[in-house]
């Protein structure tokens, strides 16, 4: 099983999760585990993203050769949509899924969140890093989980945080740099994924069954798909968002 | 008669065995019955107690293993183990010496002191007796003899057996003085040893306290020791009446004979207690803590018959002869009202608070007097009365002065003259005090004229404001047009509607109204949704409805109003067409001013009547404030509101509104139905109320509540009580007319239908049930003084102007903004108006006074927020009177327990070096203060998202500021201001980011430094800081000053 994202940093959790999983979760028999994979396609006109003005903060502006644009909608070269959070919304057996101890990283770099969308399991640590020469504050605005807002100076210690309750999605902002925005999907099981540069997602280690898959995008909203997987099967399920 | 019969002696021959048998059987039966009744039937509480003992014990048994396991888990944790080890080590270190001390005390000193003391006391008493004889002896010879005897006794040796530490005993011979000396010595030694022991044990005791605290902190409810205690208590559970007896009130409450769990330390739910609701613990422990049952009992709050224990019905008072039945669940807060009658908001009484607010805001007191709900008019009357009395007093003093001086002039001697002259002077000084008092009362009465508000809009303005045809449609049934509106539905026939509409229309005033060009409805919608209108008003109908319920739903406002008037109203709702003179009892016109050669200007600066100098009503009597919007923005909003209409709605023409023949009939009906209770109506400004007073309605004898033909039905159905009367009346105010033959409409019940929801009816019923002539002694009543009184007073103003629509004032309270969809979004969350919890601790009261009077903090630049220019929502101008501002400021100070008057603390003066350091820190990129906080520099402030902290010096209190920058989330969870700006290093706070070089070697607290910097700001420093700009001067610019010290 996996908590995977196509971005480089969270990919590490992909390795960590299976290591922890088999010992504590007899729910899934590795011999019959199935996989759902797919693409998130984008059709229609590509929206033009508004430029971000970092002039007021030279420490941020300096890091960009050209004026950065909002990453609200990122269309990959292959016509797929990046930063879509895909998760199994329903259909799973009622079980205590083991929580990976490996943290998911959320970096503040060039005054942007990297990656913009991450997924974690409930109580899985999130490691928040400030790689910028300026002060950030991390301010998640959950509706269910507890809200907090902490300052992180340049070169400050990484922060380790967790969320205890499932919530799709928690917006994160920085009050100092209002253009910064990230989203954290907190799921009570490990079956979720975020589309990256190739616009694909993979959810591994699923027990055979009938599932409702949900895709979430910050502008284009949610979509659902019903997917049934047989033992050891790898099923493809594609989502399509219209611009 | 047969001969046999004659032989038989009735005494001998007739057997009494049968009657005897019958009566003895009866006797036995009645004895059995009596015993049964005694033991079971009359004592239902006994079985309650037995059941309680059983279920509670069972419940405790379920807890104990969990509790024990949890404690075991905590005790085996490394932290606890370490603490425990530390305790034992600390004990070990001193063990030897402590043992030595204990040994000496227990085996040697204590037994020896006891043994010696016994003999010593014998001798001492003998000496005391002799001394008494000596003191009372009459002759000197006798005295000398006794003195010698005392000396002899002192010299006498006694044998004392002293036990030795090794168990043996030693016999010693002692004189009195020797005993005294040894005893003193040993006692001193023992005290010193005990002192030493405490000192030795102190570290271990402290560690033990820490260890036990560690355990207690991690156990959510009670420890296993407490559980064991409860179990022991249950084992010896006496079956007996449990009663609270409050002697001075003669109160006996035996409720706890059955409700045995009420004061248990555990939370007992119905489920936990085997489904028996009677055994639950009190659901609000804090209430119980404030109202200690030992002092307050149960029935003063809950009603019911506290003494009765023979049945549940009797004890709860649900029978004919008990006047105060137990409040039902939905009304239990009625019990709060009887002692907290002076409050509009009582903490922890949400239902009651809702009832009070409905009573106030729906205009119930427009028709029904209720003590304390007409604060302004009643205070106005009281103030005027006091002025009259003082003026009378002054006149009397003046007369007396005159006479006294005359008498002095004619006095027999100078001393007498001097005395009289002095008296006259004293009276003069007292008159000067009276003058000062009258001046204050004059100000207050002017204030009060301004504070009086009406629930409904002024009907004087209808001709300018409304579409003519709309008026009769609205009067016929306001709830048809706008469900849930404040205005109730009167039972009017068409003739009455026409007459009332005609009178209202014809009594309307006319005046100048500027023609307004159209605005932009799209922009207007945005303004309406973000400026704060929705804090009070709602838009949308049914499930679409959003916004507050304090003011009207605006969904169909486009069908009723005149656009030009609406623009004026939005721009400033207090703007009035004509001023009203209370003395002349009429609206003044331009003509009145022209006659006196005055311009037609009336406002708070020009508030005197040109005819008689009397204070005028210069504003509309609406609580709606001015948002200080530009005319352009007002036009946008009005244009949007004009689009809110149902195109399908039809309004038949209403030419009869101008028919003068209808006017007299209309005026009669308007008076009859009491319209002037809520509306300002020309000619009816001083109308009296039409309804009955409700201050003590809850204790009105039931016979005086007219159930009419429903009496029988009510008795049969069990609602022949106050609760039943109120609920039925509120649900359908005409209900008690049913079946009545009343051909004359004027005889029918006239209370209109408010279309209240179930929840609203419950709340109002609760309020009315609690509105009683209380029989409790005065000490039960909440009549606070000082700051608590300030709080009570303040809530009335908070309610009056609906401050809580926008601001959080109570912990846990939601504002309207918290419910608006837009404000759930990340970018809008921080656009909510600020929480005011702790406002009194935060701001300087002097500043708050100025801010409340003028939230723009400017007389010229008013189209803005004075403190938070970045908020779209506007803090409006309420045109508070000085009295209201004083009350509000005192309210906030009191809520935060601030000493009054406020004396700013003296802060340590900044050194030059500190000023430089602080400046560098403020402007460094590591400390983003200026990225968010405004500075007053327009270019910078365009991006600002936090208050201008350069105002801090004037606006804030330093103690609060320090606590705020250390942990803002503590005061306002979810605030944009981040936590974690400082870290604890030893006993000081250190800035968590990169420090400018100048901080090297600085040993003091960094947070304190920044606060002192903010509070010692100079204009000079401001320009320097602005030059640094918060961004430029950055980290680069700071190293150069590092050596300056």
Interface residues (C-beta under 8 A of the other chain):
Chain A: X56 X57 X58 X59 X133 X134 X135 X137 X138 X139 X141 X143 X147 X148 X149 X150 X151 X152 X153 X154 X155 X156 X171 X173 X175 X176 X177 X178 X181
Chain B: X824 X826 X827 X829 X830 X925 X926 X927 X928 X931 X932 X943 X945 X968 X969 X973 X974 X975 X976 X977 X978 X979 X980 X981 X992 X993 X994 X1031 X1032 X1034 X1035
